[in-house]
Amino acid sequence: MRKTHGARLWRRLWLPLLLFGFYGLPLLVALAQQVPVVPDPVRPPAGAVRGEAGPPPVNLQPEASDSEIWARIRRGDAGQSPVAGPMGPVLIQSEGEVWRDVRNGPYRAYAGWFLVGVVAALLVFFLLRGRIRLEHPPAGVRVPRFSWFERFTHWLTATCFIVLGVTGLSLMYGRELVMPLVGKEAFAVWAIWGKLAHNYLAFGFMLGVALMFLQWVWFNIPNRHDLVWLLRGGGLFGGGHPPAKKFNAGQKIIFWLVVLGGLSLSLSGLQLLFPYQFHFFRDTFATLNAWLGTDLPTGLSPLAEQQLAVVWHGIVGVFMIGVILAHIYIGSLGMEGAFDAMWNGEVDLEWAREHHNLWAEELERRGLAERSVAQPAE
């Protein structure tokens, strides 16, 4: 029987609706519950009322302002303070100057040039190679490649990462690139929404990476065919596509970069979401010192941990954006028929034979291709 119009429409819309229901509705609820914070009124210092003379400010008394005290403060020595939190007793943290200079200088400059270089490289590759098309006509037989849950995992991770990437880049370059175009008021609104989206959808990304690992790790273990695939450049050298199972060596590299990079992003992101609660860098440096004999610093202050988390989170995030840009290019414009695999879960049998011949042979041995032939066309 031919499928009805309603069934075809549901087949196209079920995935976007499921993704929206998973994290779109809770995000809207979170935004709706945001209540503007009214700052506490500024209290005048003691003695300011009625012209009374109050006590002199702390550390401005001559006997307490010698060079030794300020040298200790400059080194980050902690004193006593009524301010709560692990950094309350610390008056000056000198490492903050280095962090600011790195973040506002080479950190952002190198990140920007890296992303520009990735886009330029993909453009040059497309102009030289063009779209990778099938060498033979399509077989007209659709074979299953990804289940609905695999596609849900992919699009959950992908959509969350796109939002995280856009909002993260806005934190790095928004004042210079976005605010002059839209104005301060519009940029302030964008920044507030971006902060909420970035903080909330981070958990969707973490879930997606975990599900991705559990579902596909068995298909991404390296084998002897991967070395041949790499030596032949995925088919750019040697003529024809090299043998590959369900995932080729290039896809396996993307998988492990996403899993390991996503894990690193998640840990550093948690350290930023819950400041002063984790000590990932101190523990990591101690482990490296024990294993490799290095001399990395382990006496990091809580604020130094946060500063390292900011820099590392940005470095890994920008690198991941470059990786995903290459992945998006290959999965859409760069290769004919690749987008169908993750959109409707099926590919043409000829596409499977040319790009993943060992996997296609397995499907034919299991009779999955024959069952696809017997399915009526829409």
C-alpha positions as CSV (number, residue, x, y, z in Angstrom):
1,M,0.0,0.0,0.0
2,R,1.1,3.6,-0.7
3,K,1.7,5.6,2.4
4,T,-0.7,8.4,3.0
5,H,0.2,12.1,3.0
6,G,-0.1,12.2,6.8
7,A,2.3,9.3,7.3
8,R,4.9,10.9,4.9
9,L,4.5,14.2,6.8
10,W,5.0,12.5,10.2
11,R,8.1,10.7,8.8
12,R,9.7,14.1,8.0
13,L,8.6,15.9,11.2
14,W,9.0,13.3,14.0
15,L,12.7,14.0,14.6
16,P,12.5,17.8,14.8
17,L,9.4,17.5,17.1
18,L,11.2,15.0,19.4
19,L,14.3,17.2,19.6
20,F,12.1,20.3,20.4
21,G,10.2,18.4,23.1
22,F,13.4,17.1,24.6
23,Y,15.1,20.4,25.3
24,G,13.2,23.2,23.5
25,L,10.2,23.3,25.8
26,P,12.3,23.2,29.1
27,L,14.5,26.0,27.7
28,L,11.4,28.1,27.1
29,V,10.2,27.4,30.6
30,A,13.6,28.3,32.0
31,L,13.6,31.6,30.1
32,A,10.0,32.4,31.2
33,Q,11.0,31.9,34.8
34,Q,13.9,34.4,34.7
35,V,13.2,37.2,37.2
36,P,15.2,40.4,36.9
37,V,17.5,40.8,39.9
38,V,17.1,44.1,41.7
39,P,20.4,45.1,43.3
40,D,20.5,45.8,47.0
41,P,20.6,49.5,47.8
42,V,24.1,50.8,48.4
43,R,24.6,51.4,52.1
44,P,26.6,54.5,53.1
45,P,29.8,53.7,55.1
46,A,29.7,54.0,58.8
47,G,30.0,57.6,59.9
48,A,28.9,59.1,56.6
49,V,25.4,59.9,58.0
50,R,25.1,63.3,59.8
51,G,28.7,64.1,58.9
52,E,30.3,61.8,61.5
53,A,33.9,60.8,61.0
54,G,34.2,57.0,60.5
55,P,37.2,54.8,60.9
56,P,39.9,55.1,58.2
57,P,39.8,52.6,55.3
58,V,41.7,49.3,55.9
59,N,45.3,49.2,54.7
60,L,45.5,52.9,54.4
61,Q,47.0,53.4,57.8
62,P,50.7,54.3,57.5
63,E,51.9,51.6,59.9
64,A,50.1,48.9,57.8
65,S,51.2,50.0,54.4
66,D,54.8,48.8,54.2
67,S,56.3,47.1,51.2
68,E,56.4,43.7,52.8
69,I,52.6,43.6,53.4
70,W,51.9,44.5,49.8
71,A,54.5,42.0,48.5
72,R,52.7,39.3,50.3
73,I,49.3,40.5,49.0
74,R,50.8,40.5,45.5
75,R,51.9,36.9,45.9
76,G,48.3,36.0,46.7
77,D,48.6,35.4,50.4
78,A,45.2,35.1,52.0
79,G,44.1,37.1,55.0
80,Q,40.9,37.5,56.9
81,S,37.7,38.8,55.2
82,P,34.0,38.8,55.9
83,V,33.4,38.0,52.2
84,A,32.3,34.4,51.7
85,G,33.9,32.0,49.2
86,P,37.3,30.5,48.7
87,M,38.7,33.7,47.1
88,G,37.3,36.1,49.7
89,P,40.4,36.4,51.8
90,V,42.6,37.0,48.7
91,L,43.0,40.7,47.9
92,I,45.0,40.5,44.7
93,Q,45.6,37.5,42.3
94,S,48.5,38.5,40.1
95,E,48.0,35.6,37.7
96,G,44.8,37.3,36.5
97,E,46.9,39.8,34.6
98,V,48.6,37.0,32.7
99,W,45.2,35.3,32.0
100,R,43.7,38.6,30.7
101,D,46.7,39.3,28.4
102,V,46.6,35.7,27.0
103,R,42.8,35.7,26.6
104,N,42.6,39.1,24.9
105,G,45.7,38.6,22.9
106,P,47.1,35.4,21.2
107,Y,44.2,33.3,22.5
108,R,41.5,35.0,20.5
109,A,43.8,35.8,17.6
110,Y,45.0,32.3,17.0
111,A,41.4,30.9,17.5
112,G,40.1,33.3,14.8
113,W,42.8,32.5,12.3
114,F,42.3,28.8,12.9
115,L,38.6,29.0,12.0
116,V,39.3,31.2,9.0
117,G,41.9,28.6,7.9
118,V,39.4,25.7,8.2
119,V,36.8,27.5,6.1
120,A,39.4,28.4,3.5
121,A,40.7,24.9,3.3
122,L,37.2,23.4,2.8
123,L,36.5,26.0,0.1
124,V,39.8,25.2,-1.7
125,F,39.1,21.5,-1.4
126,F,35.6,21.9,-2.9
127,L,36.9,24.0,-5.8
128,L,39.6,21.5,-6.6
129,R,37.8,18.2,-5.9
130,G,34.1,19.2,-6.3
131,R,31.3,17.1,-4.9
132,I,32.1,13.4,-4.5
133,R,29.5,11.7,-6.7
134,L,28.6,8.1,-7.3
135,E,30.8,6.4,-9.9
136,H,27.8,4.3,-11.1
137,P,24.0,5.0,-11.3
138,P,22.0,4.5,-8.1
139,A,20.7,1.0,-7.7
140,G,17.3,2.2,-6.7
141,V,17.4,0.0,-3.6
142,R,17.3,1.6,-0.1
143,V,19.1,-0.1,2.7
144,P,18.9,0.8,6.4
145,R,22.0,2.6,7.8
146,F,20.9,4.3,11.1
147,S,18.0,3.5,13.4
148,W,15.7,6.3,14.7
149,F,17.4,6.3,18.0
150,E,20.9,6.7,16.4
151,R,19.6,9.6,14.4
152,F,18.0,11.2,17.5
153,T,21.4,10.9,19.3
154,H,23.2,12.5,16.3
155,W,20.8,15.4,15.9
156,L,20.6,16.0,19.7
157,T,24.3,16.3,19.9
158,A,24.6,18.3,16.6
159,T,21.9,20.9,17.4
160,C,23.2,21.4,20.9
161,F,26.7,21.8,19.7
162,I,25.7,24.3,17.0
163,V,24.0,26.5,19.7
164,L,27.0,26.1,22.0
165,G,29.4,27.0,19.3
166,V,27.6,30.1,18.2
167,T,27.0,31.4,21.7
168,G,30.6,30.5,22.7
169,L,32.0,32.4,19.8
170,S,29.7,35.3,20.7
171,L,31.4,35.4,24.1
172,M,34.8,35.6,22.4
173,Y,34.1,38.0,19.6
174,G,30.6,39.4,20.2
175,R,31.6,42.8,21.4
176,E,33.9,43.5,18.4
177,L,31.8,41.8,15.6
178,V,28.2,41.7,16.7
179,M,27.6,44.7,19.0
180,P,28.7,47.3,16.3
181,L,26.1,45.7,13.9
182,V,23.1,45.4,16.2
183,G,23.8,48.0,19.0
184,K,24.3,47.7,22.7
185,E,20.7,47.0,23.7
186,A,20.1,44.3,21.1
187,F,23.5,42.7,21.9
188,A,22.6,42.7,25.6
189,V,19.4,40.8,24.9
190,W,21.3,38.4,22.7
191,A,24.0,37.9,25.3
192,I,21.4,37.0,28.0
193,W,19.6,34.5,25.8
194,G,22.9,33.1,24.6
195,K,24.1,32.6,28.2
196,L,21.0,30.7,29.1
197,A,21.1,28.6,26.0
198,H,24.8,27.8,26.4
199,N,24.4,26.8,30.1
200,Y,21.3,24.7,29.6
201,L,22.0,22.9,26.3
202,A,25.4,21.9,27.6
203,F,23.7,19.1,29.4
204,G,21.9,17.9,26.2
205,F,25.4,17.9,24.5
206,M,26.8,15.8,27.3
207,L,24.0,13.3,27.1
208,G,24.4,13.1,23.3
209,V,28.1,12.4,23.5
210,A,27.5,9.7,26.1
211,L,24.8,8.0,24.0
212,M,27.0,8.3,20.9
213,F,29.8,6.5,22.6
214,L,27.6,3.7,23.9
215,Q,26.0,3.1,20.5
216,W,28.9,3.4,18.1
217,V,32.1,2.6,20.1
218,W,32.1,-1.0,18.8
219,F,32.0,0.1,15.2
220,N,34.9,2.6,15.7
221,I,37.6,0.3,16.9
222,P,40.5,0.5,14.5
223,N,41.2,-2.4,12.1
224,R,43.6,-3.3,9.3
225,H,41.4,-1.7,6.7
226,D,41.7,1.7,8.3
227,L,45.4,1.9,7.5
228,V,44.8,1.2,3.8
229,W,42.0,3.8,3.8
230,L,44.4,6.4,5.3
231,L,47.2,5.6,3.0
232,R,44.9,6.1,0.0
233,G,43.4,9.3,1.4
234,G,39.9,7.9,1.5
235,G,40.0,7.3,-2.3
236,L,41.8,10.4,-3.4
237,F,44.9,8.3,-4.3
238,G,45.1,4.9,-5.8
239,G,41.8,4.9,-7.7
240,G,38.4,4.0,-6.3
241,H,37.2,3.9,-2.7
242,P,39.3,1.8,-0.3
243,P,37.5,-1.0,1.6
244,A,35.6,0.0,4.7
245,K,33.0,-1.4,7.1
246,K,30.1,0.6,8.5
247,F,32.5,3.4,9.5
248,N,35.7,4.2,7.6
249,A,38.9,5.5,9.1
250,G,37.9,9.2,8.5
251,Q,34.6,8.7,10.3
252,K,36.4,6.9,13.2
253,I,38.8,9.8,13.6
254,I,35.8,12.2,13.8
255,F,34.1,9.9,16.3
256,W,37.0,9.8,18.7
257,L,37.7,13.5,18.3
258,V,34.0,14.2,19.2
259,V,34.0,11.7,22.1
260,L,37.3,12.8,23.7
261,G,36.9,16.5,22.8
262,G,33.3,16.4,24.1
263,L,34.5,14.8,27.3
264,S,37.1,17.5,27.8
265,L,34.5,20.2,27.0
266,S,32.1,18.7,29.4
267,L,34.5,18.5,32.3
268,S,35.9,22.1,31.8
269,G,32.3,23.3,31.3
270,L,31.2,21.8,34.6
271,Q,34.0,23.5,36.3
272,L,32.8,26.8,34.9
273,L,29.1,26.1,35.7
274,F,30.0,25.2,39.3
275,P,33.0,27.4,40.2
276,Y,35.4,26.3,42.8
277,Q,33.8,22.9,43.2
278,F,36.2,20.9,41.0
279,H,40.0,20.7,40.7
280,F,40.5,19.0,37.4
281,F,43.7,20.8,36.4
282,R,45.4,20.2,39.7
283,D,44.6,16.5,39.7
284,T,45.5,16.2,36.0
285,F,48.8,17.9,36.5
286,A,49.6,15.7,39.5
287,T,48.9,12.6,37.4
288,L,51.1,13.8,34.5
289,N,53.9,14.6,36.9
290,A,53.7,11.1,38.3
291,W,53.5,9.3,35.0
292,L,55.8,11.5,32.8
293,G,58.1,13.1,35.3
294,T,57.0,16.6,34.4
295,D,57.0,19.5,36.8
296,L,53.6,21.0,36.2
297,P,52.2,23.2,39.0
298,T,49.8,21.5,41.4
299,G,49.4,24.2,44.0
300,L,46.8,26.0,42.0
301,S,44.4,28.5,43.7
302,P,40.7,28.1,43.1
303,L,40.7,31.1,40.9
304,A,43.6,29.8,38.9
305,E,41.7,26.7,38.3
306,Q,38.8,28.7,36.9
307,Q,41.1,30.7,34.7
308,L,42.7,27.6,33.2
309,A,39.2,26.1,32.7
310,V,38.1,29.2,30.7
311,V,41.2,29.1,28.4
312,W,41.1,25.3,27.9
313,H,37.3,25.3,27.3
314,G,37.8,27.9,24.6
315,I,40.7,26.1,22.9
316,V,39.0,22.7,22.8
317,G,35.7,24.4,21.7
318,V,37.3,26.2,18.8
319,F,39.1,23.0,17.7
320,M,35.9,21.1,17.9
321,I,34.1,23.7,15.8
322,G,36.8,23.2,13.1
323,V,36.3,19.5,13.2
324,I,32.5,19.7,13.0
325,L,32.7,22.2,10.1
326,A,34.7,19.5,8.1
327,H,32.1,16.9,9.2
328,I,29.2,19.1,8.1
329,Y,30.8,19.7,4.7
330,I,31.4,16.0,4.0
331,G,27.9,15.0,5.2
332,S,26.1,17.6,3.1
333,L,27.7,19.4,0.2
334,G,30.9,17.3,-0.1
335,M,29.4,13.9,-0.8
336,E,26.4,12.8,-2.8
337,G,23.9,10.7,-0.8
338,A,25.6,11.1,2.6
339,F,23.0,13.4,4.1
340,D,20.2,10.7,3.6
341,A,22.0,8.3,5.9
342,M,21.4,10.5,9.0
343,W,18.2,12.2,7.9
344,N,15.9,9.3,7.0
345,G,18.2,6.4,8.0
346,E,18.5,4.9,4.6
347,V,21.0,5.0,1.7
348,D,21.1,3.7,-1.8
349,L,22.7,0.3,-2.1
350,E,25.2,1.6,-4.7
351,W,26.3,4.3,-2.3
352,A,26.9,1.6,0.3
353,R,28.9,-0.5,-2.1
354,E,31.1,2.4,-3.2
355,H,31.8,3.9,0.2
356,H,31.4,1.0,2.6
357,N,31.7,-2.1,0.5
358,L,32.4,-4.5,3.4
359,W,29.3,-3.3,5.2
360,A,27.2,-3.6,2.1
361,E,28.4,-7.1,1.6
362,E,27.4,-7.9,5.1
363,L,23.9,-6.5,4.5
364,E,23.5,-8.6,1.4
365,R,24.6,-11.7,3.3
366,R,22.1,-11.0,6.0
367,G,19.3,-10.4,3.4
368,L,18.6,-6.8,4.4
369,A,19.1,-5.5,0.9
370,E,16.7,-8.0,-0.5
371,R,14.0,-7.0,2.0
372,S,14.5,-3.4,1.0
373,V,13.9,-4.4,-2.6
374,A,10.6,-5.9,-1.7
375,Q,9.3,-2.7,0.0
376,P,6.9,-0.8,-2.2
377,A,7.9,2.6,-3.5
378,E,6.2,5.7,-2.1
